[in-house]
């Protein structure tokens, strides 16, 4: 399920050695006892060693208020004395006094494939001030991501190459080409990843999180996960409920094993159609600014006209229909992109290519990061569960869905299609159910009603599965990742919980954030 590589709101604002540390019980809700023992051993070793924080490498792009280090984790927790890999970790120290300090809070931005090393930069944002005073803010790159034993499936240059098409109702010939591309991509992942590829999974991401907790010297984990981070955060809560101090789940993946991951992707494509309509309605209300149409249908006609023109003559030689569609898809993640996309489309239809090229052209400078992110996304989701192996199933389900939700359906299907040809063992998704006697403390769930990347039903499903959880909903809004954004109501509940452990009623609602301004 493709979710934002960067946590939506934040991404737009920035661009036993220690006494008392718990170990992982062998009877934890872990699919393998050997893995449970491996986590316990790795956590003890990490607690003994800690993390030697120092100056961050320049490649991370972090300022001098952030320090970096690494933590060693087993590639295969069933064999903890075997090969280890290093995860990169970043940290900004709590800004408040000793009486304010609450320990460390670990963040994950989602993906799979999102790199969380940037998270300590939150400390410089006003809406994060209270949390940054109370906590050391810790980010990290999960296994496979960035410099943490990075994965790759194809050459970065080939991955970002444009222009390409993105037909909403592809022909049989186009589908045949995508099938061949998906097979080749799966083979590339297997060839480049080797025998260790099978160990890049959501369950191992959860296990790594417990080793990181121990390495930070924390008896219990305080964690905030967004998007995909809510999924392996829920796995962590299942495996290690007594290791949790506080957990925030923001923009929530549906954890139902029947949805992981094929069904979740179908639900996501349907939800993106609703958000695409939200954008078109907004643009139509501001026809006087953008001149793209007075109705959503007229705005759609303007977009389709641009797509046809790009098919005939790519902008700048690199921006075709697929590059424009991928760029405009980001407006489904956050309405902070709405005006930007409308300006670029308006300018293009007036004969000015520059804004659209700036917005959508393949970026050679970030090609390696983009390819790595997609590789991790593919490997983790393909390893996590069994996918339909029959092309007829994919074709039937997505053809049916594309009749009512054409904007993202087939591009999303082709993105995930390598999983139909995946070789090697598949896992059975954990059926997350955490009762009141598990030892898990109350948790905070945040969700927007019209979130497309993680549809709202996922939040309701996770709350049903986590005893004592509280859900704060941003009504009438669809930005993906709402904590620490512009909604003061949401942020008040987030601060109250993380700083003082206070939670509102089981179901609590905040009004929507203001709509974006129409700027020409």
Secondary structure as UniProt FT lines:
FT   HELIX           8..14
FT   TURN            19..20
FT   TURN            26..27
FT   HELIX           33..49
FT   STRAND          54..55
FT   HELIX           58..60
FT   TURN            64..65
FT   STRAND          67..74
FT   HELIX           77..79
FT   TURN            80..81
FT   STRAND          84..92
FT   TURN            98..100
FT   STRAND          103..108
FT   TURN            111..113
FT   HELIX           117..124
FT   HELIX           126..128
FT   HELIX           129..134
FT   STRAND          135..141
FT   TURN            143..144
FT   TURN            146..147
FT   HELIX           156..159
FT   TURN            168..169
FT   HELIX           172..193
FT   HELIX           194..199
FT   HELIX           202..215
FT   TURN            216..217
FT   STRAND          221..227
FT   HELIX           228..239
FT   HELIX           241..243
FT   STRAND          244..252
FT   TURN            257..261
FT   HELIX           262..285
FT   HELIX           287..290
FT   HELIX           296..312
FT   TURN            316..318
FT   HELIX           321..329
FT   HELIX           330..332
FT   HELIX           335..337
FT   HELIX           338..349
FT   TURN            350..351
FT   HELIX           354..360
FT   HELIX           364..366
FT   HELIX           367..384
FT   HELIX           391..402
FT   TURN            403..404
FT   TURN            406..408
FT   HELIX           409..416
FT   HELIX           417..421
FT   HELIX           436..438
FT   STRAND          444..448
FT   TURN            449..450
FT   TURN            453..454
FT   HELIX           457..465
FT   TURN            467..468
FT   STRAND          470..474
FT   TURN            475..476
FT   TURN            483..484
FT   HELIX           488..495
FT   HELIX           496..500
FT   STRAND          507..510
//
